[in-house]
Amino acid sequence: MKKDFLVCPKFEQAFQIIGKKWNGLIIEVLLSGRHHFSDISGAIPELSDRMLAARLRELEEMDIVVRHVDTGYPVQVTYTLTDKGREIQPILNEVHHWADKWFAGESNRRTN
């Protein structure tokens, strides 16, 4: 490998968002629209509520997710993707395509 090759800092930053454990799955759930915390938690059962809350805060700070609070009774909190967050969809679509091609049948082996 050439010593003068450096990874682009913007690429690294993008990969830190998408590649951080649970972020891709959270974004995947939110691509289908606005969801309550419990909806996201239910869609990713292996993810603890504590970790989900932390990841949602991080994604909110990165302008990927918006937290909506309806102050009615009871208070309703929902999450949606920002435009920046929704633009990740083509990347996740490609990951789905790659996974379908290279991991065919592996999900069945995990559950057995």
C-alpha positions in Angstrom: 0.0 0.0 0.0 1.2 3.5 -0.8 2.3 5.4 2.3 0.8 8.7 0.9 -2.7 7.3 0.9 -5.0 8.7 3.5 -8.7 8.0 4.1 -10.8 11.1 3.5 -11.9 12.6 6.9 -15.5 13.1 5.6 -15.7 9.5 4.6 -14.4 8.5 8.0 -17.0 10.8 9.7 -19.8 9.3 7.6 -18.7 5.7 8.4 -18.6 6.6 12.1 -22.3 7.5 11.9 -23.5 4.6 9.9 -21.0 2.0 11.2 -21.5 2.7 14.9 -23.3 -0.2 16.5 -27.1 0.1 16.3 -27.1 3.4 14.3 -27.8 1.7 11.0 -30.6 -0.3 12.5 -32.2 2.7 14.2 -32.0 4.7 10.9 -33.5 1.7 9.1 -36.5 1.7 11.4 -37.0 5.5 11.1 -36.9 5.3 7.3 -40.4 4.0 7.5 -41.6 7.2 9.2 -42.2 8.7 12.7 -41.9 6.3 15.6 -42.3 6.2 19.3 -39.3 5.0 21.4 -41.2 1.8 22.1 -41.7 1.1 18.4 -37.9 1.4 17.7 -37.1 -0.7 20.8 -39.6 -3.4 19.7 -38.1 -3.5 16.2 -34.6 -4.1 17.5 -35.1 -6.4 20.5 -31.4 -6.9 21.2 -30.9 -3.2 21.8 -31.3 -2.1 25.4 -33.5 0.9 26.1 -30.5 2.7 27.7 -28.4 2.2 24.6 -31.3 3.2 22.4 -31.7 6.4 24.3 -28.0 7.2 24.1 -27.9 6.5 20.3 -31.0 8.6 19.6 -29.4 11.5 21.5 -26.2 11.1 19.5 -28.1 10.9 16.2 -30.0 14.0 17.2 -26.8 15.9 18.0 -25.5 14.9 14.5 -28.7 16.3 12.9 -29.8 12.8 11.7 -32.8 12.4 14.0 -35.4 14.9 15.3 -37.1 14.3 18.6 -40.7 15.6 18.7 -42.5 16.2 22.0 -46.3 16.6 22.0 -47.1 18.1 25.4 -50.6 16.8 25.5 -51.7 14.3 28.1 -50.0 12.0 28.2 -46.8 13.5 26.7 -46.0 11.8 23.5 -42.4 11.6 22.2 -41.7 10.5 18.7 -38.6 10.4 16.4 -38.1 11.1 12.7 -35.2 11.4 10.4 -34.1 14.8 9.1 -33.4 15.4 5.4 -29.8 14.5 6.2 -30.9 11.2 7.8 -33.2 10.3 5.0 -30.4 10.7 2.5 -28.8 7.7 4.1 -31.5 5.4 2.5 -29.7 4.7 -0.8 -26.6 3.6 1.2 -28.7 1.2 3.4 -30.4 -0.1 0.2 -27.0 -1.0 -1.2 -26.1 -2.7 2.1 -29.3 -4.7 1.9 -28.4 -5.7 -1.7 -24.9 -6.7 -0.7 -26.2 -8.7 2.4 -28.8 -10.5 0.3 -26.2 -11.5 -2.1 -23.5 -12.6 0.3 -25.3 -13.8 3.4 -28.1 -15.7 1.8 -29.5 -18.3 4.3 -27.3 -17.2 7.2 -30.2 -15.6 9.1 -31.8 -19.1 9.3 -28.6 -20.5 10.8 -28.6 -17.9 13.6 -32.1 -18.8 14.8 -31.5 -22.5 14.8 
